Amino acid sequence: MPEVSGETLRAWRRSRGWDVPEMARRLRNAAGNDTMPVHDALVRMIYRWERLSLRTERYELLYRAALGHPPEEDEDQAPATATATAGNRAGSSRHDFLALPANASSLLDMLGTQGGAAQPYRARIDSEAAEGLTHVVLGYRQVYRSAGAASLLGPVCGTLNLLSELAPPAGAYNDVVVSLIGQAGSLAGVILMLDQRDFSASRPYLAIAARAARQSGADELMAITLACRAFYSAYGGDPPDGLAFAREALALAGRAAIHPQTHGWVAAVASEMHATLGDEAACMRALEISSDQLSRPMPPGPWKGIGAFSEAKLTAYRGADLLRLGRYREARAELRDALAHLDPALAKHRCTAHIDLADAYAQDGEPAEAARHAISALDIIAFTRHVDNLRRVVALHETLRPSGTALARELGSRLLEVRAAS
């Protein structure tokens, strides 16, 4: 049996929205009672295979069994790579989120050429269908606040695939469907970037969101996408570039009549970028803008952002900014206040606040309280599988372990449990 390239293995795994630890767990399940490496060793093997190639027939068969691919499936029917085109997508029976950005790019090019004209002999979108699709995408954006990435990524990409099929004949609702493509694209990009820490896979989705926003004239979506790109740059190691994107997002929000909640969130993102670079004055100005926007009357329609943004979440941003600025005591007060008011349903927001508060306690020389909040974060990570939050808790444990406190030891044990179940 010929070897399977690392690119193909990544495409197989990502077509299901799984991270590497989840792929390892699925391979172990597919093996049944057969002897398998321990979880961490298998994770390292998968990383090596995806970097190089897989030449072992046994593990290729396990991959196919775990993914639901019959062993006799032809190699050219494996999930397409990011270079796939809209033409070869039509012949595939399963969506592949790596191909979707390229497909959406081709679609947007085509719609731009046609001016959104409906094509004959194909189903058209009416007002009821457009409203239904809008509610579907809204639901996904709202449920992101608590849903795990592995559960949400597949449905979001499936909806993006559906929207791409429906856009050409959308007629009068072309701009609505293109905007929904952008909203779904930004959500997929955020899941891949923040939840799964897969920056290379997330960027094409963020690019699609920006193109869709520009093509449909959706200023609010463009401001959100620019703010997402700020995270992409800053978390990817280029904070000045992150600040540039955040500034542009905030400038656009100021020029356009966008939802105050969105304007407030964009300002909060800008505050984080300023705090990361140590500019306290600019950070506080951005927080004031955000607070002012949230105090304004809200229009009847929902914002187009991802998750939730409220006064409590702004308080969490303020606490995280103070943490970045080294003002640990003040950060602790803000983060405790945020946790007292954040709805329990906002699982991911609460998780981030617990980790920030743990970090503030650790920096302030209180390892027991730091470990307590890190354990609270782990309770949430156990079902959200948020890769970046797990990475932060691992780093916190490394900082707290030398303290030797009972809670630090408990954190280490709980961390192993969560990693074993990942």
Secondary structure, 3 states (H helix, E strand, C coil): CCCEEHHHHHHHHHCCCCCHHHHHHHHHHHHCCCCCCCHHHHHHHHHHHHHCEECCHHHHHHHHHHHCCCCCCCHHHCCCCCCCCHHHHCCCCCCCCCCHHHHHHHHHHHHHHHCCCCCCCCCCCCHHHHHHHHHHHHHHHHHCCCCCHHHHHHHHHHHHHHHHHHCCCCHHHHHHHHHHHHHHHHHHHHHHHHHCCCHHHHHHHHHHHHHHHHHHCCHHHHHHHHHHHHHHHHHCCCHHHHHHHHHHHHHHHHHCCCCHHHHHHHHHHHHHHHHHCCCHHHHHHHHHHHHHHHCCCCCCCCCCCCCCCCHHHHHHHHHHHHHHCCCHHHHHHHHHHHHHHCCCCCHHHHHHHHHHHHHHHHHCCCHHHHHHHHHHHHHHHHHHCCHHHHHHHHHHHHHHHHHCCHHHHHHHHHHHHHHHCC
